[in-house]
Amino acid sequence: MQKDIGSVMGLYPMPTTLVGTVLEDGRVNFLPIAHVGVVEHGHFLISVDQSHKLDDAAIIKNGVVSVSLTNPEMMKAVDWCGIVKAENTDKSDVFPWHFDDLEKAPVVENAPVCMTCQVVKMVTVGAFHNFILKPVHTYVQEENLNERGKVDYEKVRPVLFEFQSAQYLSTGKVIAKCWSYGKDYKK
């Protein structure tokens, strides 16, 4: 039997991403963001709490950002980037990075997947700025590609964030192929 636990966001866990920006003073900064979602096949959303003033302002001003999936090997550094604030700490040397043609969107070189993106739109909801992004370039570690040149998420092992218990989770194995698994389902 189900129990009503109130008005609780039940869509967690979400992918833990690392957002890269260039701040007003020219420093590269990294901020973990787990409020993310696909809005259609070519666009996705990141939701940035406005309390992250420097990152938020940089995304608005620059109109570009990088968004990386994280893996277990990165998580200690990723979590640290969420603990310390850009106002007090220079995080530009935590990850190796470079710029592509979208300057001010640092490509995290050791991320399993890193996208440099243009901001398409911003929508404010409560204390969050929600940025709709269009990936311009997607970089993938070669060992995380399958034989068809597509991202193999079993190899990537993206880390998930679960808000209710404030913990990181690892992803599991493939269950089945979409759009074929249920073909023989009978009521």
N, C-alpha and C positions, 0 to 999 in steps of 0.2 A: 504494500500500500504506500502511496506517495504522501508526503507531508508538506504542507505549505510552510515555507520558511521566510515568507515575506518578500519584499521587493529587493531581491538580490540578483546581481548580474551573474547569470549562469553560463555565459559563453566561454569562460576560461577553461583550459589554459590557452594562451596565445603565444605565437612565436616571439622569442626574445630577439630584438634587433639592436644593432648599434648604429646610431645616427651620427654622421660626420658633418660638421659645419666649419666655417671660418668666421670667427668672431670679429667684432668691430675693430679690435686692436690688432688683427691679423693672425692671431693664434688659431691653429686647428684645434677643434674640440670634439670630443666623443661623448655621447649620451645614450644610455640604454633606453629603449622605448619598446613596450610590449603592447601598447594599445595601437594595433595595426589591423588592417583588413583590406581585402580585395573589393573594389567597388565596381569593376568590370574587367574584362580580360587584359586590357592595356593600361589600367590605372589602379592605384591603391592609395590607402590613407594611412597617415601616421597622426596620432593625437598627442600633442605636446602640452603638458601642464604649463600654464603661463608663469608659474613660480620659477621655472628655468628661464629666467629673463634673458640672459645672454644668448642662449641657443635659439629661443623663440624669436628674438629680434634679428638674429643672423639669418634664419630661414626666411623671414619676411623680407629683409633687405636684399639678400643675395638671390632669392628665387630659385636656388638649387640646393641640393643636399645629397649625401650618400646614405644608403640604407643597406646594412649588411646582416645576413643571417649569422647567428653565432653557433659555435659548437662547444662541447664540453672543455676542450683544451683552452679556449679563450675566456671561460666564464669567471675566473678569479679576477682578471683584469677588467672584464666588462662590468662585473658587479662593483668593483672599486670605482669605476667611472660614474656609477650611479650614486655612490655614497658621497663623493666629494663634489663640490660645486665649482663651476667654471670661474665664478667670481673670485675664488680663493686659491685655485689650483690649476697649474698648467698641465693639461693632459695630452699635449700634442706629441709626446714621445712614447705614449703607452703602446701604440701599434705602429708598425711600419706602414707608410702610406705614400701615395703620389697623386698628382692631379692628371686627369685626362683633359679633353677639350672643354669640359664643364668645370672650369676653374672655380674654386671655392666649394667643391664637392669632393672631399678626399677619398680616394680609393683605398680601402683597407686591404693591404696585400696578403695578409694571412687569414682573411675571412674566407669561409668556404664559398660564399656567394656574396658579391657586393654590386649594388646597382647605383649608378649616378643618375639623378633624377631632376627634372624640372618641376617646380611648383605650378600647378594648373589653377588651383583655387584654394581659398582658405575659408572655413566656416567656423565660427565661434559657438561652442556649446558649453555653457557654464564657465568653468575656469580653464577650459582647454581650447587651444587652437587646433583645428583639424585640417591638415594639409592634404589635399588630393594631389598625388604625384604621378608623373609619367616617366617610367624608366627610359633613359636615353641609351645607356650602355649597361650591360650586365656581364660581370666578370666572375668566372667560376674556376676554382682550382681544378686542374686537369684530372686529377685522381677522383674527382667527384662527378665526372661525366660518365654516362653510359655509352654503350657501343654505337648509339645513334646520335651522340653529341648532345644529349639532353641531360639536365641535372638529375642525378641519382640521389634522392633524399635519404635513402638508407645509408649511403656513404657520407653525406653531409652531416647527418645526425643533429638536426636543428634542436636547440634547447627551447623548451617551453616555459612560460612564466604562469604561475597560478596565484592569483591575488588573494583569495580567501585565506590560504595558509602561508602566503608569502614564501613560496619555494619554487625552485627550478626543477623541471622534469625533463627526462630524456625521452626521445621518440622511440617507438618500437619497430617491429618488422612489418612488412607489407602483409595485409590480410587477404586482399583479392584485387583483381582488376576491375575498375569502374566500368559501368555500362555493360558488363557481361556476368558478373557475379549473381545478380538477381534474375537473370533470364529464365531460370527454371523454377522460380518461386511460385508456390501455389497457396491460395488462401485456405 
